[in-house]
Amino acid sequence: MLERVGVTGSRMTGLAWNDGLLSDVTFTDCKVDLTNWRFARFDVVTFTDCNLAGADFTHADLRGATFTRCDLSRAQFHNASMEGARFRGCELQGIGGLTSWAGAIVHPDDLLALSYALAGALGITVSDSSA
């Protein structure tokens, strides 16, 4: 359990926080790529300006999480609880588990990037060629 903690400028590449609880925690300007958050619960947790590329949030409870200006490229969200999770200014290319995003709150500026990921998840090819 991680409670009432602020983490700034840390490198935690590959951290495994499986089935853990984070409560009232902030991560600012951290490198938390390739991390494993499977089955973890996030209660009032904020990630700001963090690199979360390739992070695995499978089955995580992200209902209390906020992501601001984070690189979430290739992150996995399969079977995550997302209702109320907030995303603003994030890199969302190649994310997985988009069918779990029901109820997530996405800033309008992120909608275009998210639409490409949604199209890919639905098997839609986006092409500017007429042939």
A tleap script that builds the chain and sets N, CA, C and O, in Angstrom:
source leaprc.protein.ff14SB
mol = sequence {
  NMET LEU GLU ARG VAL GLY VAL THR GLY SER
  ARG MET THR GLY LEU ALA TRP ASN ASP GLY
  LEU LEU SER ASP VAL THR PHE THR ASP CYS
  LYS VAL ASP LEU THR ASN TRP ARG PHE ALA
  ARG PHE ASP VAL VAL THR PHE THR ASP CYS
  ASN LEU ALA GLY ALA ASP PHE THR HIE ALA
  ASP LEU ARG GLY ALA THR PHE THR ARG CYS
  ASP LEU SER ARG ALA GLN PHE HIE ASN ALA
  SER MET GLU GLY ALA ARG PHE ARG GLY CYS
  GLU LEU GLN GLY ILE GLY GLY LEU THR SER
  TRP ALA GLY ALA ILE VAL HIE PRO ASP ASP
  LEU LEU ALA LEU SER TYR ALA LEU ALA GLY
  ALA LEU GLY ILE THR VAL SER ASP SER SER
  CALA
}
set mol.1.N position { 0.838 -1.172 0.000 }
set mol.1.CA position { 0.000 0.000 0.000 }
set mol.1.C position { 0.886 1.239 0.000 }
set mol.1.O position { 1.853 1.339 0.756 }
set mol.2.N position { 0.528 2.175 -0.866 }
set mol.2.CA position { 1.228 3.456 -0.935 }
set mol.2.C position { 0.190 4.524 -0.636 }
set mol.2.O position { -0.782 4.671 -1.377 }
set mol.3.N position { 0.389 5.275 0.453 }
set mol.3.CA position { -0.631 6.224 0.886 }
set mol.3.C position { -0.010 7.575 1.218 }
set mol.3.O position { 1.014 7.666 1.895 }
set mol.4.N position { -0.674 8.635 0.712 }
set mol.4.CA position { -0.265 10.030 0.955 }
set mol.4.C position { 1.208 10.262 0.654 }
set mol.4.O position { 1.984 10.677 1.515 }
set mol.5.N position { 1.574 9.979 -0.607 }
set mol.5.CA position { 2.963 10.100 -1.041 }
set mol.5.C position { 3.029 10.932 -2.310 }
set mol.5.O position { 2.154 10.830 -3.170 }
set mol.6.N position { 4.064 11.755 -2.431 }
set mol.6.CA position { 4.344 12.461 -3.666 }
set mol.6.C position { 5.683 11.992 -4.211 }
set mol.6.O position { 6.688 12.010 -3.501 }
set mol.7.N position { 5.699 11.577 -5.458 }
set mol.7.CA position { 6.924 11.084 -6.090 }
set mol.7.C position { 7.237 12.027 -7.245 }
set mol.7.O position { 6.402 12.224 -8.127 }
set mol.8.N position { 8.431 12.610 -7.246 }
set mol.8.CA position { 8.809 13.579 -8.270 }
set mol.8.C position { 10.173 13.232 -8.855 }
set mol.8.O position { 11.132 12.979 -8.126 }
set mol.9.N position { 10.240 13.224 -10.195 }
set mol.9.CA position { 11.505 13.049 -10.895 }
set mol.9.C position { 12.166 11.699 -10.690 }
set mol.9.O position { 13.388 11.593 -10.797 }
set mol.10.N position { 11.404 10.685 -10.402 }
set mol.10.CA position { 11.975 9.355 -10.150 }
set mol.10.C position { 11.928 8.473 -11.387 }
set mol.10.O position { 11.090 8.650 -12.271 }
set mol.11.N position { 12.839 7.529 -11.425 }
set mol.11.CA position { 12.852 6.527 -12.486 }
set mol.11.C position { 12.469 5.201 -11.867 }
set mol.11.O position { 13.151 4.682 -10.983 }
set mol.12.N position { 11.344 4.657 -12.360 }
set mol.12.CA position { 10.830 3.404 -11.817 }
set mol.12.C position { 10.532 2.417 -12.940 }
set mol.12.O position { 9.581 1.641 -12.846 }
set mol.13.N position { 11.320 2.439 -13.977 }
set mol.13.CA position { 11.117 1.551 -15.116 }
set mol.13.C position { 11.006 0.105 -14.641 }
set mol.13.O position { 11.857 -0.388 -13.901 }
set mol.14.N position { 9.934 -0.570 -15.084 }
set mol.14.CA position { 9.761 -1.980 -14.772 }
set mol.14.C position { 9.174 -2.276 -13.402 }
set mol.14.O position { 9.092 -3.442 -13.015 }
set mol.15.N position { 8.768 -1.263 -12.661 }
set mol.15.CA position { 8.163 -1.472 -11.352 }
set mol.15.C position { 6.959 -2.396 -11.465 }
set mol.15.O position { 6.183 -2.281 -12.413 }
set mol.16.N position { 6.790 -3.313 -10.508 }
set mol.16.CA position { 5.622 -4.191 -10.467 }
set mol.16.C position { 4.842 -3.882 -9.193 }
set mol.16.O position { 5.338 -4.090 -8.086 }
set mol.17.N position { 3.610 -3.381 -9.361 }
set mol.17.CA position { 2.751 -3.052 -8.230 }
set mol.17.C position { 1.457 -3.844 -8.400 }
set mol.17.O position { 0.365 -3.278 -8.359 }
set mol.18.N position { 1.586 -5.134 -8.588 }
set mol.18.CA position { 0.439 -6.011 -8.803 }
set mol.18.C position { -0.441 -6.063 -7.564 }
set mol.18.O position { 0.053 -6.204 -6.446 }
set mol.19.N position { -1.756 -5.947 -7.772 }
set mol.19.CA position { -2.729 -6.099 -6.698 }
set mol.19.C position { -2.480 -5.143 -5.536 }
set mol.19.O position { -2.849 -5.434 -4.398 }
set mol.20.N position { -1.851 -4.000 -5.824 }
set mol.20.CA position { -1.547 -3.034 -4.776 }
set mol.20.C position { -2.605 -1.949 -4.673 }
set mol.20.O position { -3.503 -1.856 -5.509 }
set mol.21.N position { -2.487 -1.134 -3.641 }
set mol.21.CA position { -3.379 -0.006 -3.429 }
set mol.21.C position { -2.553 1.264 -3.383 }
set mol.21.O position { -1.546 1.342 -2.680 }
set mol.22.N position { -2.993 2.266 -4.146 }
set mol.22.CA position { -2.390 3.589 -4.106 }
set mol.22.C position { -3.492 4.556 -3.698 }
set mol.22.O position { -4.540 4.604 -4.343 }
set mol.23.N position { -3.274 5.321 -2.646 }
set mol.23.CA position { -4.288 6.227 -2.146 }
set mol.23.C position { -3.667 7.589 -1.858 }
set mol.23.O position { -2.717 7.706 -1.084 }
set mol.24.N position { -4.229 8.624 -2.502 }
set mol.24.CA position { -3.745 10.000 -2.343 }
set mol.24.C position { -2.255 10.092 -2.690 }
set mol.24.O position { -1.435 10.526 -1.880 }
set mol.25.N position { -1.930 9.670 -3.920 }
set mol.25.CA position { -0.546 9.633 -4.397 }
set mol.25.C position { -0.413 10.476 -5.651 }
set mol.25.O position { -1.295 10.463 -6.509 }
set mol.26.N position { 0.697 11.216 -5.763 }
set mol.26.CA position { 0.986 11.969 -6.984 }
set mol.26.C position { 2.343 11.522 -7.537 }
set mol.26.O position { 3.310 11.334 -6.800 }
set mol.27.N position { 2.374 11.361 -8.850 }
set mol.27.CA position { 3.611 11.096 -9.581 }
set mol.27.C position { 3.806 12.275 -10.523 }
set mol.27.O position { 2.931 12.556 -11.342 }
set mol.28.N position { 4.922 12.964 -10.425 }
set mol.28.CA position { 5.186 14.122 -11.269 }
set mol.28.C position { 6.545 13.961 -11.935 }
set mol.28.O position { 7.551 13.717 -11.269 }
set mol.29.N position { 6.564 14.101 -13.269 }
set mol.29.CA position { 7.804 14.044 -14.042 }
set mol.29.C position { 8.602 12.764 -13.744 }
set mol.29.O position { 9.811 12.810 -13.515 }
set mol.30.N position { 7.908 11.640 -13.752 }
set mol.30.CA position { 8.549 10.355 -13.458 }
set mol.30.C position { 8.607 9.469 -14.699 }
set mol.30.O position { 7.764 9.573 -15.590 }
set mol.31.N position { 9.594 8.612 -14.742 }
set mol.31.CA position { 9.723 7.610 -15.797 }
set mol.31.C position { 9.246 6.284 -15.206 }
set mol.31.O position { 9.984 5.588 -14.509 }
set mol.32.N position { 7.987 5.958 -15.507 }
set mol.32.CA position { 7.371 4.739 -14.983 }
set mol.32.C position { 6.918 3.855 -16.140 }
set mol.32.O position { 5.831 3.277 -16.121 }
set mol.33.N position { 7.785 3.768 -17.148 }
set mol.33.CA position { 7.484 2.969 -18.332 }
set mol.33.C position { 7.671 1.485 -18.030 }
set mol.33.O position { 8.406 1.099 -17.121 }
set mol.34.N position { 6.982 0.672 -18.822 }
set mol.34.CA position { 7.068 -0.788 -18.717 }
set mol.34.C position { 6.723 -1.288 -17.313 }
set mol.34.O position { 7.238 -2.316 -16.871 }
set mol.35.N position { 5.861 -0.566 -16.622 }
set mol.35.CA position { 5.465 -0.945 -15.269 }
set mol.35.C position { 4.238 -1.851 -15.295 }
set mol.35.O position { 3.488 -1.868 -16.270 }
set mol.36.N position { 4.045 -2.594 -14.227 }
set mol.36.CA position { 2.941 -3.544 -14.131 }
set mol.36.C position { 2.051 -3.142 -12.953 }
set mol.36.O position { 2.453 -3.235 -11.793 }
set mol.37.N position { 0.838 -2.696 -13.272 }
set mol.37.CA position { -0.147 -2.260 -12.278 }
set mol.37.C position { -1.357 -3.199 -12.282 }
set mol.37.O position { -2.446 -2.783 -11.888 }
set mol.38.N position { -1.197 -4.431 -12.709 }
set mol.38.CA position { -2.327 -5.364 -12.809 }
set mol.38.C position { -3.042 -5.507 -11.469 }
set mol.38.O position { -2.415 -5.698 -10.427 }
set mol.39.N position { -4.366 -5.411 -11.524 }
set mol.39.CA position { -5.243 -5.583 -10.367 }
set mol.39.C position { -5.031 -4.527 -9.275 }
set mol.39.O position { -5.569 -4.678 -8.179 }
set mol.40.N position { -4.272 -3.478 -9.539 }
set mol.40.CA position { -4.054 -2.422 -8.539 }
set mol.40.C position { -5.267 -1.507 -8.463 }
set mol.40.O position { -6.027 -1.389 -9.424 }
set mol.41.N position { -5.446 -0.857 -7.312 }
set mol.41.CA position { -6.539 0.093 -7.129 }
set mol.41.C position { -5.952 1.483 -6.922 }
set mol.41.O position { -5.044 1.678 -6.114 }
set mol.42.N position { -6.492 2.449 -7.672 }
set mol.42.CA position { -6.018 3.826 -7.640 }
set mol.42.C position { -7.101 4.715 -7.028 }
set mol.42.O position { -8.131 4.960 -7.656 }
set mol.43.N position { -6.872 5.195 -5.810 }
set mol.43.CA position { -7.798 6.101 -5.138 }
set mol.43.C position { -7.141 7.471 -5.028 }
set mol.43.O position { -6.202 7.652 -4.252 }
set mol.44.N position { -7.624 8.419 -5.788 }
set mol.44.CA position { -7.083 9.784 -5.834 }
set mol.44.C position { -5.582 9.736 -6.143 }
set mol.44.O position { -4.745 10.126 -5.329 }
set mol.45.N position { -5.277 9.251 -7.335 }
set mol.45.CA position { -3.892 9.140 -7.803 }
set mol.45.C position { -3.744 9.989 -9.057 }
set mol.45.O position { -4.559 9.902 -9.975 }
set mol.46.N position { -2.693 10.815 -9.091 }
set mol.46.CA position { -2.458 11.708 -10.213 }
set mol.46.C position { -1.082 11.457 -10.814 }
set mol.46.O position { -0.075 11.432 -10.106 }
set mol.47.N position { -1.054 11.273 -12.131 }
set mol.47.CA position { 0.185 11.191 -12.894 }
set mol.47.C position { 0.268 12.453 -13.738 }
set mol.47.O position { -0.637 12.718 -14.529 }
set mol.48.N position { 1.329 13.239 -13.590 }
set mol.48.CA position { 1.504 14.467 -14.360 }
set mol.48.C position { 2.880 14.452 -15.012 }
set mol.48.O position { 3.891 14.260 -14.338 }
set mol.49.N position { 2.913 14.656 -16.331 }
set mol.49.CA position { 4.173 14.703 -17.097 }
set mol.49.C position { 5.007 13.443 -16.892 }
set mol.49.O position { 6.225 13.522 -16.735 }
set mol.50.N position { 4.362 12.293 -16.892 }
set mol.50.CA position { 5.058 11.022 -16.679 }
set mol.50.C position { 5.132 10.198 -17.962 }
set mol.50.O position { 4.262 10.288 -18.828 }
set mol.51.N position { 6.182 9.401 -18.063 }
set mol.51.CA position { 6.339 8.453 -19.154 }
set mol.51.C position { 5.842 7.098 -18.655 }
set mol.51.O position { 6.510 6.426 -17.869 }
set mol.52.N position { 4.660 6.714 -19.126 }
set mol.52.CA position { 4.052 5.428 -18.772 }
set mol.52.C position { 3.971 4.517 -19.989 }
set mol.52.O position { 3.114 3.635 -20.048 }
set mol.53.N position { 4.849 4.722 -20.951 }
set mol.53.CA position { 4.824 3.925 -22.186 }
set mol.53.C position { 4.956 2.447 -21.851 }
set mol.53.O position { 5.852 2.039 -21.112 }
set mol.54.N position { 4.048 1.655 -22.407 }
set mol.54.CA position { 4.087 0.215 -22.208 }
set mol.54.C position { 3.607 -0.251 -20.842 }
set mol.54.O position { 3.770 -1.424 -20.506 }
set mol.55.N position { 3.020 0.638 -20.043 }
set mol.55.CA position { 2.517 0.242 -18.723 }
set mol.55.C position { 1.338 -0.721 -18.884 }
set mol.55.O position { 0.598 -0.652 -19.865 }
set mol.56.N position { 1.175 -1.610 -17.917 }
set mol.56.CA position { 0.111 -2.607 -17.962 }
set mol.56.C position { -0.866 -2.366 -16.812 }
set mol.56.O position { -0.540 -2.590 -15.646 }
set mol.57.N position { -2.077 -1.902 -17.164 }
set mol.57.CA position { -3.135 -1.638 -16.191 }
set mol.57.C position { -4.247 -2.687 -16.290 }
set mol.57.O position { -5.397 -2.397 -15.957 }
set mol.58.N position { -3.924 -3.879 -16.736 }
set mol.58.CA position { -4.916 -4.942 -16.886 }
set mol.58.C position { -5.620 -5.209 -15.553 }
set mol.58.O position { -4.967 -5.416 -14.530 }
set mol.59.N position { -6.947 -5.203 -15.574 }
set mol.59.CA position { -7.792 -5.445 -14.407 }
set mol.59.C position { -7.592 -4.419 -13.291 }
set mol.59.O position { -8.047 -4.651 -12.170 }
set mol.60.N position { -6.930 -3.300 -13.559 }
set mol.60.CA position { -6.733 -2.271 -12.524 }
set mol.60.C position { -8.018 -1.471 -12.325 }
set mol.60.O position { -8.829 -1.342 -13.243 }
set mol.61.N position { -8.192 -0.943 -11.132 }
set mol.61.CA position { -9.307 -0.057 -10.829 }
set mol.61.C position { -8.780 1.370 -10.915 }
set mol.61.O position { -8.202 1.893 -9.962 }
set mol.62.N position { -8.991 1.990 -12.076 }
set mol.62.CA position { -8.474 3.334 -12.347 }
set mol.62.C position { -9.522 4.420 -12.145 }
set mol.62.O position { -9.328 5.549 -12.594 }
set mol.63.N position { -10.619 4.104 -11.484 }
set mol.63.CA position { -11.704 5.069 -11.332 }
set mol.63.C position { -11.273 6.324 -10.579 }
set mol.63.O position { -11.921 7.362 -10.709 }
set mol.64.N position { -10.205 6.260 -9.801 }
set mol.64.CA position { -9.722 7.430 -9.073 }
set mol.64.C position { -8.422 7.985 -9.619 }
set mol.64.O position { -7.701 8.681 -8.904 }
set mol.65.N position { -8.107 7.691 -10.874 }
set mol.65.CA position { -6.830 8.113 -11.457 }
set mol.65.C position { -7.006 9.278 -12.428 }
set mol.65.O position { -8.017 9.384 -13.121 }
set mol.66.N position { -5.995 10.152 -12.460 }
set mol.66.CA position { -5.938 11.266 -13.405 }
set mol.66.C position { -4.575 11.239 -14.086 }
set mol.66.O position { -3.539 11.132 -13.429 }
set mol.67.N position { -4.593 11.337 -15.416 }
set mol.67.CA position { -3.362 11.360 -16.216 }
set mol.67.C position { -3.310 12.678 -16.970 }
set mol.67.O position { -4.198 12.966 -17.772 }
set mol.68.N position { -2.286 13.480 -16.726 }
set mol.68.CA position { -2.145 14.776 -17.392 }
set mol.68.C position { -0.788 14.846 -18.082 }
set mol.68.O position { 0.252 14.683 -17.445 }
set mol.69.N position { -0.809 15.089 -19.388 }
set mol.69.CA position { 0.413 15.207 -20.211 }
set mol.69.C position { 1.341 14.000 -20.037 }
set mol.69.O position { 2.555 14.153 -19.900 }
set mol.70.N position { 0.765 12.821 -20.045 }
set mol.70.CA position { 1.552 11.591 -19.878 }
set mol.70.C position { 1.677 10.845 -21.198 }
set mol.70.O position { 0.787 10.895 -22.047 }
set mol.71.N position { 2.798 10.156 -21.354 }
set mol.71.CA position { 2.994 9.271 -22.500 }
set mol.71.C position { 2.465 7.894 -22.103 }
set mol.71.O position { 3.099 7.164 -21.341 }
set mol.72.N position { 1.301 7.558 -22.632 }
set mol.72.CA position { 0.676 6.257 -22.372 }
set mol.72.C position { 0.741 5.355 -23.603 }
set mol.72.O position { -0.003 4.378 -23.698 }
set mol.73.N position { 1.623 5.678 -24.540 }
set mol.73.CA position { 1.709 4.880 -25.756 }
set mol.73.C position { 1.988 3.415 -25.407 }
set mol.73.O position { 2.825 3.099 -24.561 }
set mol.74.N position { 1.254 2.537 -26.093 }
set mol.74.CA position { 1.361 1.087 -25.934 }
set mol.74.C position { 0.937 0.590 -24.551 }
set mol.74.O position { 1.172 -0.576 -24.232 }
set mol.75.N position { 0.329 1.427 -23.728 }
set mol.75.CA position { -0.172 0.980 -22.415 }
set mol.75.C position { -1.368 0.055 -22.625 }
set mol.75.O position { -2.095 0.186 -23.610 }
set mol.76.N position { -1.565 -0.870 -21.707 }
set mol.76.CA position { -2.640 -1.855 -21.804 }
set mol.76.C position { -3.675 -1.613 -20.697 }
set mol.76.O position { -3.328 -1.445 -19.528 }
set mol.77.N position { -4.958 -1.599 -21.096 }
set mol.77.CA position { -6.050 -1.328 -20.169 }
set mol.77.C position { -7.105 -2.438 -20.195 }
set mol.77.O position { -8.264 -2.179 -19.871 }
set mol.78.N position { -6.744 -3.636 -20.564 }
set mol.78.CA position { -7.693 -4.733 -20.696 }
set mol.78.C position { -8.415 -5.004 -19.365 }
set mol.78.O position { -7.782 -5.191 -18.326 }
set mol.79.N position { -9.751 -5.019 -19.426 }
set mol.79.CA position { -10.602 -5.314 -18.271 }
set mol.79.C position { -10.381 -4.372 -17.089 }
set mol.79.O position { -10.666 -4.738 -15.949 }
set mol.80.N position { -9.880 -3.173 -17.346 }
set mol.80.CA position { -9.710 -2.178 -16.275 }
set mol.80.C position { -11.042 -1.488 -15.991 }
set mol.80.O position { -11.884 -1.365 -16.882 }
set mol.81.N position { -11.231 -1.043 -14.762 }
set mol.81.CA position { -12.391 -0.229 -14.402 }
set mol.81.C position { -11.998 1.224 -14.630 }
set mol.81.O position { -11.104 1.742 -13.961 }
set mol.82.N position { -12.664 1.880 -15.573 }
set mol.82.CA position { -12.214 3.192 -16.032 }
set mol.82.C position { -13.199 4.330 -15.750 }
set mol.82.O position { -12.874 5.488 -16.013 }
set mol.83.N position { -14.371 4.041 -15.232 }
set mol.83.CA position { -15.374 5.078 -15.047 }
set mol.83.C position { -14.842 6.191 -14.136 }
set mol.83.O position { -14.519 5.962 -12.970 }
set mol.84.N position { -14.761 7.395 -14.699 }
set mol.84.CA position { -14.272 8.547 -13.952 }
set mol.84.C position { -12.781 8.794 -14.089 }
set mol.84.O position { -12.304 9.848 -13.668 }
set mol.85.N position { -12.017 7.854 -14.668 }
set mol.85.CA position { -10.594 8.091 -14.914 }
set mol.85.C position { -10.472 9.259 -15.886 }
set mol.85.O position { -11.241 9.349 -16.843 }
set mol.86.N position { -9.513 10.155 -15.649 }
set mol.86.CA position { -9.387 11.378 -16.454 }
set mol.86.C position { -8.071 11.392 -17.233 }
set mol.86.O position { -7.017 11.014 -16.722 }
set mol.87.N position { -8.172 11.843 -18.496 }
set mol.87.CA position { -7.022 11.922 -19.384 }
set mol.87.C position { -7.001 13.295 -20.046 }
set mol.87.O position { -8.006 13.736 -20.604 }
set mol.88.N position { -5.859 13.967 -19.982 }
set mol.88.CA position { -5.738 15.275 -20.628 }
set mol.88.C position { -4.305 15.457 -21.145 }
set mol.88.O position { -3.338 15.334 -20.394 }
set mol.89.N position { -4.197 15.749 -22.435 }
set mol.89.CA position { -2.894 16.017 -23.033 }
set mol.89.C position { -1.977 14.811 -23.095 }
set mol.89.O position { -0.755 14.959 -23.049 }
set mol.90.N position { -2.545 13.624 -23.197 }
set mol.90.CA position { -1.756 12.392 -23.151 }
set mol.90.C position { -1.489 11.822 -24.542 }
set mol.90.O position { -2.281 12.007 -25.466 }
set mol.91.N position { -0.364 11.130 -24.672 }
set mol.91.CA position { -0.028 10.366 -25.873 }
set mol.91.C position { -0.719 9.018 -25.726 }
set mol.91.O position { -0.446 8.272 -24.786 }
set mol.92.N position { -1.624 8.707 -26.667 }
set mol.92.CA position { -2.443 7.503 -26.557 }
set mol.92.C position { -2.239 6.529 -27.715 }
set mol.92.O position { -3.055 5.628 -27.910 }
set mol.93.N position { -1.185 6.690 -28.470 }
set mol.93.CA position { -0.954 5.842 -29.632 }
set mol.93.C position { -0.656 4.402 -29.232 }
set mol.93.O position { 0.199 4.138 -28.387 }
set mol.94.N position { -1.379 3.481 -29.858 }
set mol.94.CA position { -1.108 2.064 -29.674 }
set mol.94.C position { -1.606 1.475 -28.367 }
set mol.94.O position { -1.194 0.375 -27.998 }
set mol.95.N position { -2.487 2.179 -27.651 }
set mol.95.CA position { -2.980 1.630 -26.392 }
set mol.95.C position { -3.888 0.432 -26.658 }
set mol.95.O position { -4.513 0.333 -27.714 }
set mol.96.N position { -3.951 -0.464 -25.697 }
set mol.96.CA position { -4.788 -1.650 -25.827 }
set mol.96.C position { -5.873 -1.679 -24.772 }
set mol.96.O position { -5.766 -1.013 -23.742 }
set mol.97.N position { -6.904 -2.440 -25.026 }
set mol.97.CA position { -7.988 -2.596 -24.071 }
set mol.97.C position { -8.989 -1.461 -24.093 }
set mol.97.O position { -9.575 -1.117 -23.066 }
set mol.98.N position { -9.183 -0.881 -25.263 }
set mol.98.CA position { -10.085 0.266 -25.365 }
set mol.98.C position { -11.537 -0.065 -25.044 }
set mol.98.O position { -12.309 0.834 -24.710 }
set mol.99.N position { -11.917 -1.306 -25.134 }
set mol.99.CA position { -13.295 -1.659 -24.784 }
set mol.99.C position { -13.555 -1.485 -23.286 }
set mol.99.O position { -14.707 -1.520 -22.853 }
set mol.100.N position { -12.519 -1.301 -22.510 }
set mol.100.CA position { -12.665 -1.061 -21.071 }
set mol.100.C position { -12.797 0.420 -20.730 }
set mol.100.O position { -12.969 0.764 -19.561 }
set mol.101.N position { -12.720 1.303 -21.727 }
set mol.101.CA position { -12.705 2.737 -21.468 }
set mol.101.C position { -14.088 3.336 -21.221 }
set mol.101.O position { -14.204 4.558 -21.138 }
set mol.102.N position { -15.117 2.542 -21.103 }
set mol.102.CA position { -16.455 3.077 -20.843 }
set mol.102.C position { -16.438 3.892 -19.554 }
set mol.102.O position { -16.000 3.415 -18.507 }
set mol.103.N position { -16.918 5.120 -19.648 }
set mol.103.CA position { -16.989 5.996 -18.490 }
set mol.103.C position { -15.758 6.838 -18.242 }
set mol.103.O position { -15.773 7.694 -17.358 }
set mol.104.N position { -14.676 6.620 -19.005 }
set mol.104.CA position { -13.476 7.453 -18.860 }
set mol.104.C position { -13.786 8.865 -19.342 }
set mol.104.O position { -14.658 9.063 -20.187 }
set mol.105.N position { -13.072 9.837 -18.804 }
set mol.105.CA position { -13.254 11.240 -19.183 }
set mol.105.C position { -12.004 11.683 -19.928 }
set mol.105.O position { -10.907 11.712 -19.371 }
set mol.106.N position { -12.194 12.032 -21.214 }
set mol.106.CA position { -11.080 12.396 -22.090 }
set mol.106.C position { -11.255 13.848 -22.517 }
set mol.106.O position { -12.333 14.245 -22.961 }
set mol.107.N position { -10.208 14.627 -22.385 }
set mol.107.CA position { -10.252 16.026 -22.808 }
set mol.107.C position { -10.457 16.085 -24.318 }
set mol.107.O position { -9.928 15.240 -25.041 }
set mol.108.N position { -11.220 17.074 -24.811 }
set mol.108.CA position { -11.478 17.173 -26.253 }
set mol.108.C position { -10.208 17.205 -27.111 }
set mol.108.O position { -10.216 16.715 -28.240 }
set mol.109.N position { -9.131 17.770 -26.592 }
set mol.109.CA position { -7.879 17.825 -27.361 }
set mol.109.C position { -7.276 16.441 -27.588 }
set mol.109.O position { -6.465 16.263 -28.497 }
set mol.110.N position { -7.658 15.468 -26.779 }
set mol.110.CA position { -7.126 14.103 -26.906 }
set mol.110.C position { -7.993 13.203 -27.774 }
set mol.110.O position { -7.622 12.067 -28.071 }
set mol.111.N position { -9.140 13.713 -28.174 }
set mol.111.CA position { -10.099 12.875 -28.888 }
set mol.111.C position { -9.581 12.390 -30.238 }
set mol.111.O position { -9.834 11.243 -30.607 }
set mol.112.N position { -8.869 13.225 -30.980 }
set mol.112.CA position { -8.361 12.805 -32.285 }
set mol.112.C position { -7.394 11.633 -32.140 }
set mol.112.O position { -7.511 10.640 -32.859 }
set mol.113.N position { -6.448 11.741 -31.224 }
set mol.113.CA position { -5.489 10.644 -31.018 }
set mol.113.C position { -6.215 9.382 -30.570 }
set mol.113.O position { -5.876 8.281 -31.004 }
set mol.114.N position { -7.199 9.535 -29.717 }
set mol.114.CA position { -7.950 8.387 -29.237 }
set mol.114.C position { -8.778 7.757 -30.350 }
set mol.114.O position { -8.981 6.542 -30.359 }
set mol.115.N position { -9.257 8.569 -31.288 }
set mol.115.CA position { -10.083 8.029 -32.373 }
set mol.115.C position { -9.296 7.047 -33.244 }
set mol.115.O position { -9.862 6.068 -33.731 }
set mol.116.N position { -8.017 7.292 -33.444 }
set mol.116.CA position { -7.196 6.361 -34.229 }
set mol.116.C position { -7.058 5.031 -33.485 }
set mol.116.O position { -7.133 3.964 -34.096 }
set mol.117.N position { -6.857 5.095 -32.174 }
set mol.117.CA position { -6.749 3.867 -31.394 }
set mol.117.C position { -8.084 3.115 -31.394 }
set mol.117.O position { -8.106 1.889 -31.494 }
set mol.118.N position { -9.193 3.849 -31.284 }
set mol.118.CA position { -10.512 3.222 -31.328 }
set mol.118.C position { -10.766 2.562 -32.678 }
set mol.118.O position { -11.288 1.449 -32.743 }
set mol.119.N position { -10.397 3.251 -33.755 }
set mol.119.CA position { -10.567 2.682 -35.092 }
set mol.119.C position { -9.774 1.387 -35.225 }
set mol.119.O position { -10.277 0.395 -35.754 }
set mol.120.N position { -8.548 1.399 -34.749 }
set mol.120.CA position { -7.720 0.196 -34.808 }
set mol.120.C position { -8.314 -0.945 -34.002 }
set mol.120.O position { -8.283 -2.098 -34.433 }
set mol.121.N position { -8.862 -0.622 -32.816 }
set mol.121.CA position { -9.473 -1.657 -31.978 }
set mol.121.C position { -10.695 -2.272 -32.640 }
set mol.121.O position { -11.027 -3.430 -32.389 }
set mol.122.N position { -11.363 -1.496 -33.486 }
set mol.122.CA position { -12.544 -1.988 -34.190 }
set mol.122.C position { -12.211 -2.605 -35.542 }
set mol.122.O position { -13.107 -3.045 -36.262 }
set mol.123.N position { -10.925 -2.639 -35.890 }
set mol.123.CA position { -10.516 -3.215 -37.168 }
set mol.123.C position { -10.731 -2.287 -38.344 }
set mol.123.O position { -10.757 -2.736 -39.490 }
set mol.124.N position { -10.885 -0.999 -38.080 }
set mol.124.CA position { -11.096 -0.007 -39.135 }
set mol.124.C position { -9.727 0.485 -39.615 }
set mol.124.O position { -8.870 0.848 -38.808 }
set mol.125.N position { -9.533 0.493 -40.947 }
set mol.125.CA position { -8.319 1.021 -41.514 }
set mol.125.C position { -8.550 2.455 -41.915 }
set mol.125.O position { -9.490 2.743 -42.656 }
set mol.126.N position { -7.717 3.361 -41.445 }
set mol.126.CA position { -7.814 4.763 -41.800 }
set mol.126.C position { -6.796 5.012 -42.909 }
set mol.126.O position { -5.596 4.818 -42.718 }
set mol.127.N position { -7.292 5.446 -44.076 }
set mol.127.CA position { -6.430 5.633 -45.232 }
set mol.127.C position { -6.900 6.827 -46.039 }
set mol.127.O position { -8.100 7.072 -46.165 }
set mol.128.N position { -5.941 7.573 -46.590 }
set mol.128.CA position { -6.312 8.712 -47.432 }
set mol.128.C position { -6.300 8.362 -48.908 }
set mol.128.O position { -6.517 9.235 -49.749 }
set mol.129.N position { -6.049 7.100 -49.242 }
set mol.129.CA position { -6.067 6.687 -50.645 }
set mol.129.C position { -7.481 6.276 -51.054 }
set mol.129.O position { -8.242 5.750 -50.242 }
set mol.130.N position { -7.819 6.516 -52.299 }
set mol.130.CA position { -9.167 6.190 -52.785 }
set mol.130.C position { -9.247 4.779 -53.371 }
set mol.130.O position { -10.330 4.307 -53.718 }
set mol.131.N position { -8.112 4.116 -53.477 }
set mol.131.CA position { -8.111 2.777 -54.077 }
set mol.131.C position { -8.196 1.700 -53.055 }
set mol.131.O position { -8.206 0.519 -53.402 }
savepdb mol mol.pdb
quit
